[in-house]
Amino acid sequence: MRINQQTIDLKELQEKMKITKKRLAHYEGEVKVMDEIHQQAEFDKAKAQQEKKKRDDAMDILTSSIGFDPKRVVKKKNSKVKKTPKKTNDWPTEVDKSGKAKKGKPKKRISTLAGNDAAVEKIDVLGKILNDKNTGGYFGGTLGGFLDVFIAIDTEDNGYITTGQFRDAMQLLKLKKLTDDTIDSLVNAIDSDQSGTIEYEEFVSALLNRMQFARKQAKANADKRSPGRR
């Protein structure tokens, strides 16, 4: 009788061990899945932050190009601003037999503005305004110049231009800091809904929002440096 009872107890114990192992395997699987989800979420978060920084930097470059200076409204009088030397990355990638750098031929690409002489002319005028240090501020001729460009490009009066047209217009401006990568980030920043089109109001709104944010940041930084000032 005792032997039979021990046999029964052993079988029950074995069954319980099997159930426990299954549960452990299930929990381990859940933990693994949760860990993978967490890692993917962290990766997506870091990638989103990196993309946001690229968009913000691109907007800062554009607002700077049209003469906007966020420190202008918060810096003290007679304050000396240290000038930092400009960094250049013009390293030659190839050299000829004499050791001189080879000039690479740019790849030809058909612009979406090809044949639109009026738009090209307006872009040329705007480029001269942006490169002129005596334009009188970013609300002088710059925003009006951009409006002229938008109108000239929008030949069908749709109320918008395509992101491809905007990208080509930015390239034709030939602003030093507006590289191809920066222009791509700029397009992503302005066309936030990824519609593939940009309205003039959408463009101006993105500019003004970035200017307002930059001013708040500059003021906050100035307040940190001068805690006693109100």
C-alpha positions in Angstrom: 0.0 0.0 0.0 2.8 2.3 0.9 4.6 1.5 -2.3 1.5 2.3 -4.4 1.1 5.6 -2.5 4.7 6.5 -3.2 4.3 5.7 -6.8 1.2 7.9 -7.1 3.0 10.8 -5.3 6.0 10.5 -7.6 3.8 10.6 -10.7 2.0 13.7 -9.3 5.4 15.3 -8.6 6.6 14.5 -12.2 3.4 16.1 -13.6 3.8 19.2 -11.5 7.4 19.4 -12.7 6.3 19.3 -16.3 3.7 22.0 -15.7 6.3 24.1 -13.9 8.8 23.7 -16.8 6.1 24.7 -19.3 5.2 27.8 -17.3 8.9 28.8 -17.0 9.4 28.3 -20.7 6.3 30.5 -21.3 7.5 33.2 -19.0 11.0 33.1 -20.5 9.4 33.6 -23.9 7.4 36.5 -22.7 10.4 38.1 -21.1 12.4 37.7 -24.3 9.6 39.3 -26.4 9.2 42.2 -23.9 13.0 42.7 -24.0 12.9 42.8 -27.8 10.0 45.3 -27.8 11.9 47.5 -25.3 15.1 47.4 -27.3 13.1 48.3 -30.5 11.3 51.1 -28.7 14.7 52.5 -27.5 16.1 52.3 -31.0 13.1 54.0 -32.5 13.2 56.7 -29.8 16.9 57.4 -30.5 16.3 57.4 -34.2 13.4 59.8 -33.9 15.5 62.2 -31.7 18.3 62.1 -34.3 15.9 62.9 -37.1 14.3 65.7 -35.1 17.7 67.2 -34.4 18.5 67.1 -38.1 15.2 68.9 -38.9 15.8 71.5 -36.2 19.4 72.1 -37.4 18.1 72.5 -41.0 15.5 75.1 -39.9 18.1 77.0 -37.8 20.4 77.2 -40.9 17.5 78.5 -43.0 16.4 81.1 -40.4 20.0 82.2 -40.1 20.3 82.5 -43.8 17.4 85.0 -44.0 19.1 87.1 -41.3 17.4 85.9 -38.1 19.4 86.2 -34.9 17.7 84.9 -31.8 20.3 86.6 -29.5 19.5 90.0 -31.0 16.6 90.5 -28.7 18.2 89.3 -25.5 21.9 90.2 -25.6 23.2 93.1 -23.5 24.4 96.3 -25.0 28.1 96.6 -25.7 28.4 92.9 -25.3 31.3 91.4 -27.1 30.5 88.3 -29.2 33.4 86.0 -29.8 33.8 85.0 -33.4 34.5 81.3 -34.0 36.5 80.3 -37.0 34.5 78.6 -39.7 35.1 75.0 -40.2 35.8 73.7 -43.7 35.6 70.1 -44.8 37.0 70.7 -48.3 39.4 67.7 -48.2 40.4 66.4 -51.7 39.2 62.8 -52.3 41.3 62.2 -55.4 44.6 63.6 -56.7 46.2 63.6 -60.2 49.8 62.6 -61.0 51.2 65.9 -59.9 49.5 65.6 -56.5 46.8 68.3 -57.2 43.2 67.7 -56.2 41.0 66.5 -59.0 37.8 68.5 -59.5 34.9 66.1 -59.6 32.2 66.6 -62.2 28.8 67.1 -60.7 26.1 64.6 -61.7 23.6 66.2 -64.1 20.0 65.9 -63.0 17.0 67.4 -64.7 15.5 70.0 -62.4 11.8 70.2 -61.8 12.1 73.9 -62.5 13.7 73.4 -65.9 11.9 75.7 -68.4 10.3 77.8 -65.7 12.4 81.0 -66.4 10.2 83.2 -64.2 10.8 81.0 -61.2 14.6 80.7 -61.8 14.7 84.5 -62.2 12.8 85.0 -58.9 15.1 82.5 -57.1 18.1 84.4 -58.5 16.7 87.7 -57.1 16.0 86.0 -53.7 19.5 84.5 -53.6 21.0 88.0 -54.1 18.8 89.3 -51.2 19.8 86.5 -48.9 23.5 87.0 -49.6 23.3 90.7 -49.1 24.2 91.7 -45.6 22.4 95.0 -45.9 18.9 93.6 -46.6 17.5 95.2 -43.5 16.2 92.2 -41.6 14.4 89.0 -42.3 11.0 90.7 -42.6 12.3 93.1 -45.3 12.7 91.5 -48.6 13.3 87.9 -47.7 9.8 86.5 -46.9 8.4 88.5 -49.7 11.1 87.1 -51.9 10.1 83.6 -50.9 6.4 84.4 -51.7 7.5 85.6 -55.2 9.3 82.3 -55.7 6.3 80.2 -54.5 4.0 82.1 -56.9 6.4 81.8 -59.8 6.7 78.0 -59.3 3.0 77.5 -58.7 2.1 78.1 -62.4 -1.2 76.3 -62.0 -2.4 78.3 -59.0 -2.7 75.2 -56.8 -1.8 77.1 -53.7 1.2 74.8 -53.1 4.4 73.5 -54.6 5.8 70.0 -54.5 8.6 69.0 -52.2 10.7 68.3 -55.3 10.2 71.8 -56.6 11.0 73.3 -53.1 14.2 71.1 -53.0 15.3 72.4 -56.4 14.6 76.0 -55.5 16.7 75.7 -52.3 19.5 74.2 -54.4 19.3 77.0 -56.9 19.7 79.6 -54.1 23.2 78.3 -53.6 23.4 79.1 -49.9 26.7 77.9 -48.4 25.3 75.9 -45.5 22.3 74.4 -47.4 23.8 71.1 -48.4 21.7 68.4 -50.0 21.4 66.5 -46.7 20.3 69.7 -45.0 17.7 70.5 -47.7 16.3 66.9 -47.2 16.0 67.5 -43.5 14.5 70.9 -44.2 11.8 69.4 -46.5 11.0 66.8 -43.8 10.7 69.6 -41.2 8.3 71.8 -43.2 6.3 69.0 -44.9 5.5 67.5 -41.4 2.4 65.6 -42.7 4.5 64.0 -45.5 1.9 65.1 -48.1 4.6 65.7 -50.7 3.5 69.3 -51.1 4.3 72.6 -49.3 2.0 75.6 -49.0 3.5 79.1 -48.5 1.6 79.4 -45.2 3.1 76.1 -44.1 6.5 77.3 -45.0 6.2 80.6 -43.1 4.6 79.0 -40.1 7.5 76.5 -39.8 9.9 79.4 -40.0 8.1 81.6 -37.4 7.7 78.6 -35.0 11.4 77.9 -35.2 12.2 81.6 -34.7 10.0 81.8 -31.6 11.5 78.6 -30.1 15.0 79.9 -30.8 14.2 83.2 -29.1 12.8 81.5 -26.0 15.9 79.3 -25.8 18.2 82.3 -26.2 16.3 84.2 -23.5 16.4 81.2 -21.1 20.2 80.8 -21.6 20.7 84.5 -21.0 18.6 84.3 -17.8 20.8 81.4 -16.6 23.9 83.4 -17.1 22.4 86.5 -15.3 20.1 85.0 -12.5 19.8 88.4 -10.8 18.3 90.1 -13.8 14.6 90.3 -14.3 
